[in-house]
Amino acid sequence: MSPLKTWLVACTEPVVVVIDAMALVLIVLATVIAFVRGVRLLLHGHPDNVARRDLWLEYGRWLVAGLTMQLAADILESSIYTSWDSIGQLGAVAVIRTFLNFFLERDIQDIRERQRRAASRQSAAVRNRPER
């Protein structure tokens, strides 16, 4: 292995570990927070759809951030491992994470659109209410 390649591997490996650790912490914290908020919603009666959507929307944003960080680590890792097996495994993981990210983003957009429509209906109902 050339000295440049050795240096690249020596620098990249710890960076990949740090990025993966940051993503792990982010996802674990988001999951714990979502769990606690979900339990609170359940314990205080039946949660309404707005509260559940808000919880899902916030949790989904954090998951997308964590998955994006993991994908960045995968891209860096692919620059130092050049065997076809390693590249194939990294590629498969990257594809899975990209699809997860895509569907999470789509769900988040769908929830935002529903919230916008509900807010529009609410403001229209308030404007059309007869004055006393």
N, C-alpha and C positions, 0 to 999 in steps of 0.2 A: 504494500500500500504506500502511495506517495505521501510525503510529509504534509502536503496541502490537504489531501484526503483525510489523513489522520487528525489534523487540526480541525477540519470541518466536522468530523464525527465527534471529537472531544468537545467542541463548542455546542453542537446541536443537541446531543443527547440530554444534557442537563436542562436545556431550554425547553425541550419537549416535555420532560418530566414536570417542570415548573408550570407550564401551560396546562397540562393535564390535571395537575393538582389544583390549580385555580378553578378550572372547570368543575372538578369534583366538589370543591368547597361550595361553589356557587349553586350547583344543582342540589346538593344535600341541604344547604340552608333554605333554598326556595321550597324544597319538598317539606321540610319541617314546618316552615311558616305556613304553607298552604294546608298542611295537615291540621295544625293548631287552629287556623281560621275556620277550616271546614268543620272541625269538632265544635267550635264555638257557635257556628251557625246552626248546627244540628241541636245543640243543647238549649238554645234560646228559641225553641219552636221551629216550625218548618221554615227553612230559608226560602225567600222569594227568588224568582228567576234572576232578578237584577243582581242580587248579592252573589248568587252562584256564578253568574256570567262574569262579574267583576273578579271574583276569586280565580276562575279559570283563565281569564285574560291576563291577569298579573302573573300567574304561575306559568302560563305559556310563554310569556315574554322572557322570563328567566330561563326557561328550558331552551328556548331558541338561542339565547346568549351563551349558555353553557355548551350547546351542540356546536355553535359556531367556533368557540374556542377549541373544542376537541378537533374539529375539522382543520383548524389552523395547525394544531400540533401534528395531525396526520400528514399534512402537506409538508411540513418541515421534516418529519421523519422519513418521508419518501425520498427526500433529497440525499439521505445518507445510506439508505439500504437499497442496494441495487440488484439483489437476487430477484428472479421472477416470482418466487414464492412470497417473498416479503412484499414486493410491489403488488402482487395479486391480493394478498390479505389486506394490505392498507387500502387498496382500491375498493375492495368489497365493503370494508368498514366505512370508507368515505361515502360510497353510494348509499348505504343504509342511513347514515347520519344526514345526508343531503335530502333523502326522501322524508325522513322524520321531520327535518327542518321545514321542508316544503309544506307538509300537511299541517304542522303546527301553525305556520304563518297563515295558511288558508283559513284555519279555524279562527285564528285571532282576527283576521279581516272580516270574517263572517259575523263574529260577535260584535265587532265595532260597528258594522253596518246595521245590525239589528238594534244596537243601542241608539244609533243616529235616527233610525226610523221611529223608534219608540219616543225619543225626545221630540222629534218633529210632530208626532201625533199629540203628545202631551201639550206642547206649546200651541198647536192649532186648537185643541180643545179649550185651553185657557183663553185664547183670543176670541173664540166663538161663544163663550159663556155670556149669557145676558147679564147686564149690570143691574144692581139692586137699587 
